[in-house]
Amino acid sequence: MTSSCGDDFEVIILGGGMSGLALAAALGSVGRSVLVVERVPIDRLLAAPHDGRVTAVAQGSMRFLHTIGAWAGIAASAEPILDIVVREGFSPIEIHYDHRAVGSGPLGYIVENRAIRAALATRVGALPSVVMEAPGEVEALEPGPARVCIQLSNGRRARAPLLALCEGRQSATRKRLGIGVREWRYGQTGIVCTLAHQREHQGVAVERFFPDGPFARLPMTGDRSSIVWALDDRLSGAVLALDDSSFLGEVAERFGDDLGALELAGPRWHYPLSLVLADKYAVERVALVGDAARGIHPIAGQGWNLALRDVAALAETVCDRLRLGLDPGDGIALERYAAWRRFDGAALVAVTDGINRLFANDAFPLRLARQAGLAAVERIAPLKRFFMQHAMGLVGDLPRAMRGQPL
Ligand SMILES: Cc1cc2nc3c(=O)[nH]c(=O)nc-3n(C[C@H](O)[C@H](O)[C@H](O)COP(=O)(O)OP(=O)(O)OC[C@H]3O[C@@H](n4cnc5c(N)ncnc54)[C@H](O)[C@@H]3O)c2cc1C
């Protein structure tokens, strides 16, 4: 493959999931030439049965999506989150995050993944400098001192000074490149479904911690909510095997009755929950992005928000280097990217893992300590504001596109 390496691009992106498409949209929106290789055919990727999840899109992420020209296609499907209530089961002790405490806008938005994917794919499709190969599969890959060369199974060859690996948690290319991972299962399955309800949710998201796992209800457009129920594996198989009415009964018990009668408004989905941490954010001419770099527990709804901060940081690094006529994928560029992303990634791994462990233990002293903790946070307004601003993706060393500035 070394003799002739085919078409030249500035960046090759492997994986056209929500992170890969967002990176392509970001780079393409400023005219950078990009090849995206996604193994699933594009029409299947966008079809309803592909993914039944919703994503809590933080304010900072929304700003980024706006900057790269994708938010206009998402906005109509986005339900603003006005309040978040966190409780241990049905205990009356709660933390109540109210959007008015941190400004006039919502805390974030709930959007169906398929709406995000469709908007990103439409945006990418409209950008003349982005080429999409979906389906596409890399057959050979050769990182070299100046370029990474790839050959696809359809025979196409391409090269670029930077390869962005956006293949998700089980990235095969990460393995092929010899990048190790630390991985452990939580012993929980994320059960996801959409419910229609009688009364309006008023933009309130609720997270309830039960001993068998956390249960989130997330406000969607229309009188609908999505649930994410991270249920202990010893129970999840039996719950998933229930008929619709018994399943709805189990869900309703945790959902509460404040929104009136509930109805299933779509199929059930389930995802094994694990933590996956790559040993490195970058190797020669290759940057790891999104779940390929680390996949976290969905307990705080932060996985893709974290991934988008990778995307924004990498896009900014690439654009700055190319504007100065510098190599976008050399050691200096990759070290800047890796150093930028290391702390944010490690912090969220620790927080999401810690919360899940803390609430999974039903020992009486721990339960008391948790309730005291919730009550304390509720009373300390600055601490509450600090948590809210973090969850909204508005603090830290943010890439400029997340602060509403151009790339
Ligand atoms: C139940 C659940 C709820 C969640 N809720 C939230 C939330 O509310 N907020 C939030 O921010 N995050 C949430 N997340 C996390 C979020 O879904 C992930 O962080 C996000 O989907 C990661 O996107 P990605 O593009 O990095 O990876 P993926 O979604 O895994 O996409 C990887 C893509 O690469 C492709 N691919 C893989 N291998 C190859 C290959 N060899 N060649 C070509 N293509 C390849 C795949 O087909 C896929 O399209 C949740 C996760 C779960 C499980």
The ligand as an SDF file (V2000), in Angstrom:
LIG
                    3D

 53 58  0  0  0  0  0  0  0  0999 V2000
  -28.5310    3.7810   27.7930 C   0  0  0  0  0  0  0  0  0  0  0  0
  -27.6210    4.9210   27.4190 C   0  0  0  0  0  0  0  0  0  0  0  0
  -28.0610    6.2440   27.5890 C   0  0  0  0  0  0  0  0  0  0  0  0
  -27.2070    7.3180   27.2810 C   0  0  0  0  0  0  0  0  0  0  0  0
  -27.6490    8.6000   27.4930 N   0  0  0  0  0  0  0  0  0  0  0  0
  -26.8140    9.6460   27.2490 C   0  0  0  0  0  0  0  0  0  0  0  0
  -27.2340   11.0020   27.4990 C   0  0  0  0  0  0  0  0  0  0  0  0
  -28.3600   11.2810   27.9390 O   0  0  0  0  0  0  0  0  0  0  0  0
  -26.3410   12.0200   27.2560 N   0  0  0  0  0  0  0  0  0  0  0  0
  -25.0930   11.7590   26.7640 C   0  0  0  0  0  0  0  0  0  0  0  0
  -24.3230   12.7240   26.5740 O   0  0  0  0  0  0  0  0  0  0  0  0
  -24.6920   10.5010   26.5070 N   0  0  0  0  0  0  0  0  0  0  0  0
  -25.5000    9.4380   26.7360 C   0  0  0  0  0  0  0  0  0  0  0  0
  -25.0950    8.1540   26.4750 N   0  0  0  0  0  0  0  0  0  0  0  0
  -23.7450    7.9430   25.8850 C   0  0  0  0  0  0  0  0  0  0  0  0
  -23.7570    8.1460   24.3730 C   0  0  0  0  0  0  0  0  0  0  0  0
  -24.7840    7.3780   23.7840 O   0  0  0  0  0  0  0  0  0  0  0  0
  -22.4130    7.7610   23.7930 C   0  0  0  0  0  0  0  0  0  0  0  0
  -21.3990    8.4660   24.4750 O   0  0  0  0  0  0  0  0  0  0  0  0
  -22.3510    8.1290   22.2960 C   0  0  0  0  0  0  0  0  0  0  0  0
  -23.3150    7.4050   21.5710 O   0  0  0  0  0  0  0  0  0  0  0  0
  -20.9610    7.8220   21.7450 C   0  0  0  0  0  0  0  0  0  0  0  0
  -20.9470    8.0820   20.3670 O   0  0  0  0  0  0  0  0  0  0  0  0
  -19.7110    7.6010   19.4730 P   0  0  0  0  0  0  0  0  0  0  0  0
  -20.0310    8.1070   18.1050 O   0  0  0  0  0  0  0  0  0  0  0  0
  -18.4470    8.0120   20.1390 O   0  0  0  0  0  0  0  0  0  0  0  0
  -19.7470    6.0180   19.5310 O   0  0  0  0  0  0  0  0  0  0  0  0
  -20.8440    5.0300   18.9090 P   0  0  0  0  0  0  0  0  0  0  0  0
  -22.2190    5.5620   19.1380 O   0  0  0  0  0  0  0  0  0  0  0  0
  -20.5340    3.6810   19.4600 O   0  0  0  0  0  0  0  0  0  0  0  0
  -20.5820    5.0680   17.3480 O   0  0  0  0  0  0  0  0  0  0  0  0
  -19.4960    4.3940   16.7590 C   0  0  0  0  0  0  0  0  0  0  0  0
  -19.7630    4.2870   15.2640 C   0  0  0  0  0  0  0  0  0  0  0  0
  -18.6180    3.7030   14.6430 O   0  0  0  0  0  0  0  0  0  0  0  0
  -19.0290    2.6840   13.7460 C   0  0  0  0  0  0  0  0  0  0  0  0
  -17.9320    1.7050   13.6610 N   0  0  0  0  0  0  0  0  0  0  0  0
  -17.4960    0.8680   14.6340 C   0  0  0  0  0  0  0  0  0  0  0  0
  -16.4630    0.1610   14.2060 N   0  0  0  0  0  0  0  0  0  0  0  0
  -16.2150    0.5430   12.9340 C   0  0  0  0  0  0  0  0  0  0  0  0
  -15.2570    0.1720   11.9600 C   0  0  0  0  0  0  0  0  0  0  0  0
  -14.3350   -0.7470   12.2170 N   0  0  0  0  0  0  0  0  0  0  0  0
  -15.2980    0.7940   10.7530 N   0  0  0  0  0  0  0  0  0  0  0  0
  -16.2390    1.7450   10.4860 C   0  0  0  0  0  0  0  0  0  0  0  0
  -17.1680    2.1280   11.3750 N   0  0  0  0  0  0  0  0  0  0  0  0
  -17.1500    1.5420   12.5780 C   0  0  0  0  0  0  0  0  0  0  0  0
  -20.3020    2.1230   14.3680 C   0  0  0  0  0  0  0  0  0  0  0  0
  -21.1090    1.4800   13.3900 O   0  0  0  0  0  0  0  0  0  0  0  0
  -20.9510    3.3920   14.9390 C   0  0  0  0  0  0  0  0  0  0  0  0
  -21.7710    4.0180   13.9920 O   0  0  0  0  0  0  0  0  0  0  0  0
  -25.9090    7.0690   26.7820 C   0  0  0  0  0  0  0  0  0  0  0  0
  -25.4730    5.7440   26.5980 C   0  0  0  0  0  0  0  0  0  0  0  0
  -26.3090    4.6810   26.9210 C   0  0  0  0  0  0  0  0  0  0  0  0
  -25.8160    3.2670   26.7360 C   0  0  0  0  0  0  0  0  0  0  0  0
  1  2  1  0
  2  3  1  0
  2 52  2  0
  3  4  2  0
  4  5  1  0
  4 50  1  0
  5  6  2  0
  6  7  1  0
  6 13  1  0
  7  8  2  0
  7  9  1  0
  9 10  1  0
 10 11  2  0
 10 12  1  0
 12 13  2  0
 13 14  1  0
 14 15  1  0
 14 50  1  0
 15 16  1  0
 16 17  1  0
 16 18  1  0
 18 19  1  0
 18 20  1  0
 20 21  1  0
 20 22  1  0
 22 23  1  0
 23 24  1  0
 24 25  2  0
 24 26  1  0
 24 27  1  0
 27 28  1  0
 28 29  2  0
 28 30  1  0
 28 31  1  0
 31 32  1  0
 32 33  1  0
 33 34  1  0
 33 48  1  0
 34 35  1  0
 35 36  1  0
 35 46  1  0
 36 37  1  0
 36 45  1  0
 37 38  2  0
 38 39  1  0
 39 40  1  0
 39 45  2  0
 40 41  1  0
 40 42  2  0
 42 43  1  0
 43 44  2  0
 44 45  1  0
 46 47  1  0
 46 48  1  0
 48 49  1  0
 50 51  2  0
 51 52  1  0
 52 53  1  0
M  END
$$$$
